Amino acid sequence: MAKERGQEKSIGELRQEIAHSRDRLARDLGGLKYELDFPLKFRKSFQQHASLWISAAVLTGVAVTARAMPAKKKVVYLTRGSGQKDKGKEQKKGLLGAGLAMGVLRLAATALRPVIISLVTKKMGSYASRGPQGSRW
C-alpha cells in the first residue's frame, strides 16, 4: 500500500496527539468518578438542604407509624371451649413472628457490621490521635 504525501505526520505530532488524548481521557475519567460518587452527593445535599431531609424523614416516620396503627380496635368474642386452642395458635404465631424478626435482625447486623466497625474505628482513631488530655502524669 502506498502512502499519500498529505497523510504523513511527524513523530512529534503523533506524540502530541497521544498526549492530548491521554489528557482528555484523564479528564473524562475524573468527571465520571465525580458523577458516580454518590456518598459525596448525599453529604453535600444533606449539608445544603438539611431541613428538607429532616422534614422528609419525619414525614416518612409519621406515615409508617400511622399505617402500622389500626384504625379501630378489633372486638374478639371467645367461647369457653375454644380459649385453649386459640391460645396455642396465637403462641405459635408469636414464636414464628419472633423467629422471623430475629432472622431479619441477624441479616441486617451482618450486612451493617463493616459500616459499624469502620465508624467505631474512625471515632477511636480520632480519640487516640488527640492524646491524653487533662492527665496529671
Phi, psi and omega in degrees: 000132181269140179270143176278150184290329182283344184270349183285134176237150180283163180297322179297318178294319178297316178298320179295319177298317179297317179297318179296319180293324175296318179297316178298318180296318179297318178296317180296319179293323176297318178295321178294319178298319178294319181293330182265005180274079185292322177301321178295319179296318179295318178298313180297319179296319179293321179293322183279328184231053184298317182296323178295316179295317181293316179294324177295321179294319179295315179297322177296317178297318179295318180295317179294318180294317180294325180289327183283333182279134179289151182289321177216162182283142181275133179264126182242128177254128181244146171256164185297320186282334187270359184295317183289321181293316180294325181296320178295320179294319179295321179295320179296319178296319179296318178293321178296316178296319179294320178296318178297317179297319179295321178297316179295317179297322180294318177297319179295318180296320178295320181289324183270356183303312180299323180295315181295317180297318180294321178296315180296320179297317179297316180296315180294324178294322179290324176290321181290327182287339178291326183086175182289130178242136178076012181275138180274345185270000000 
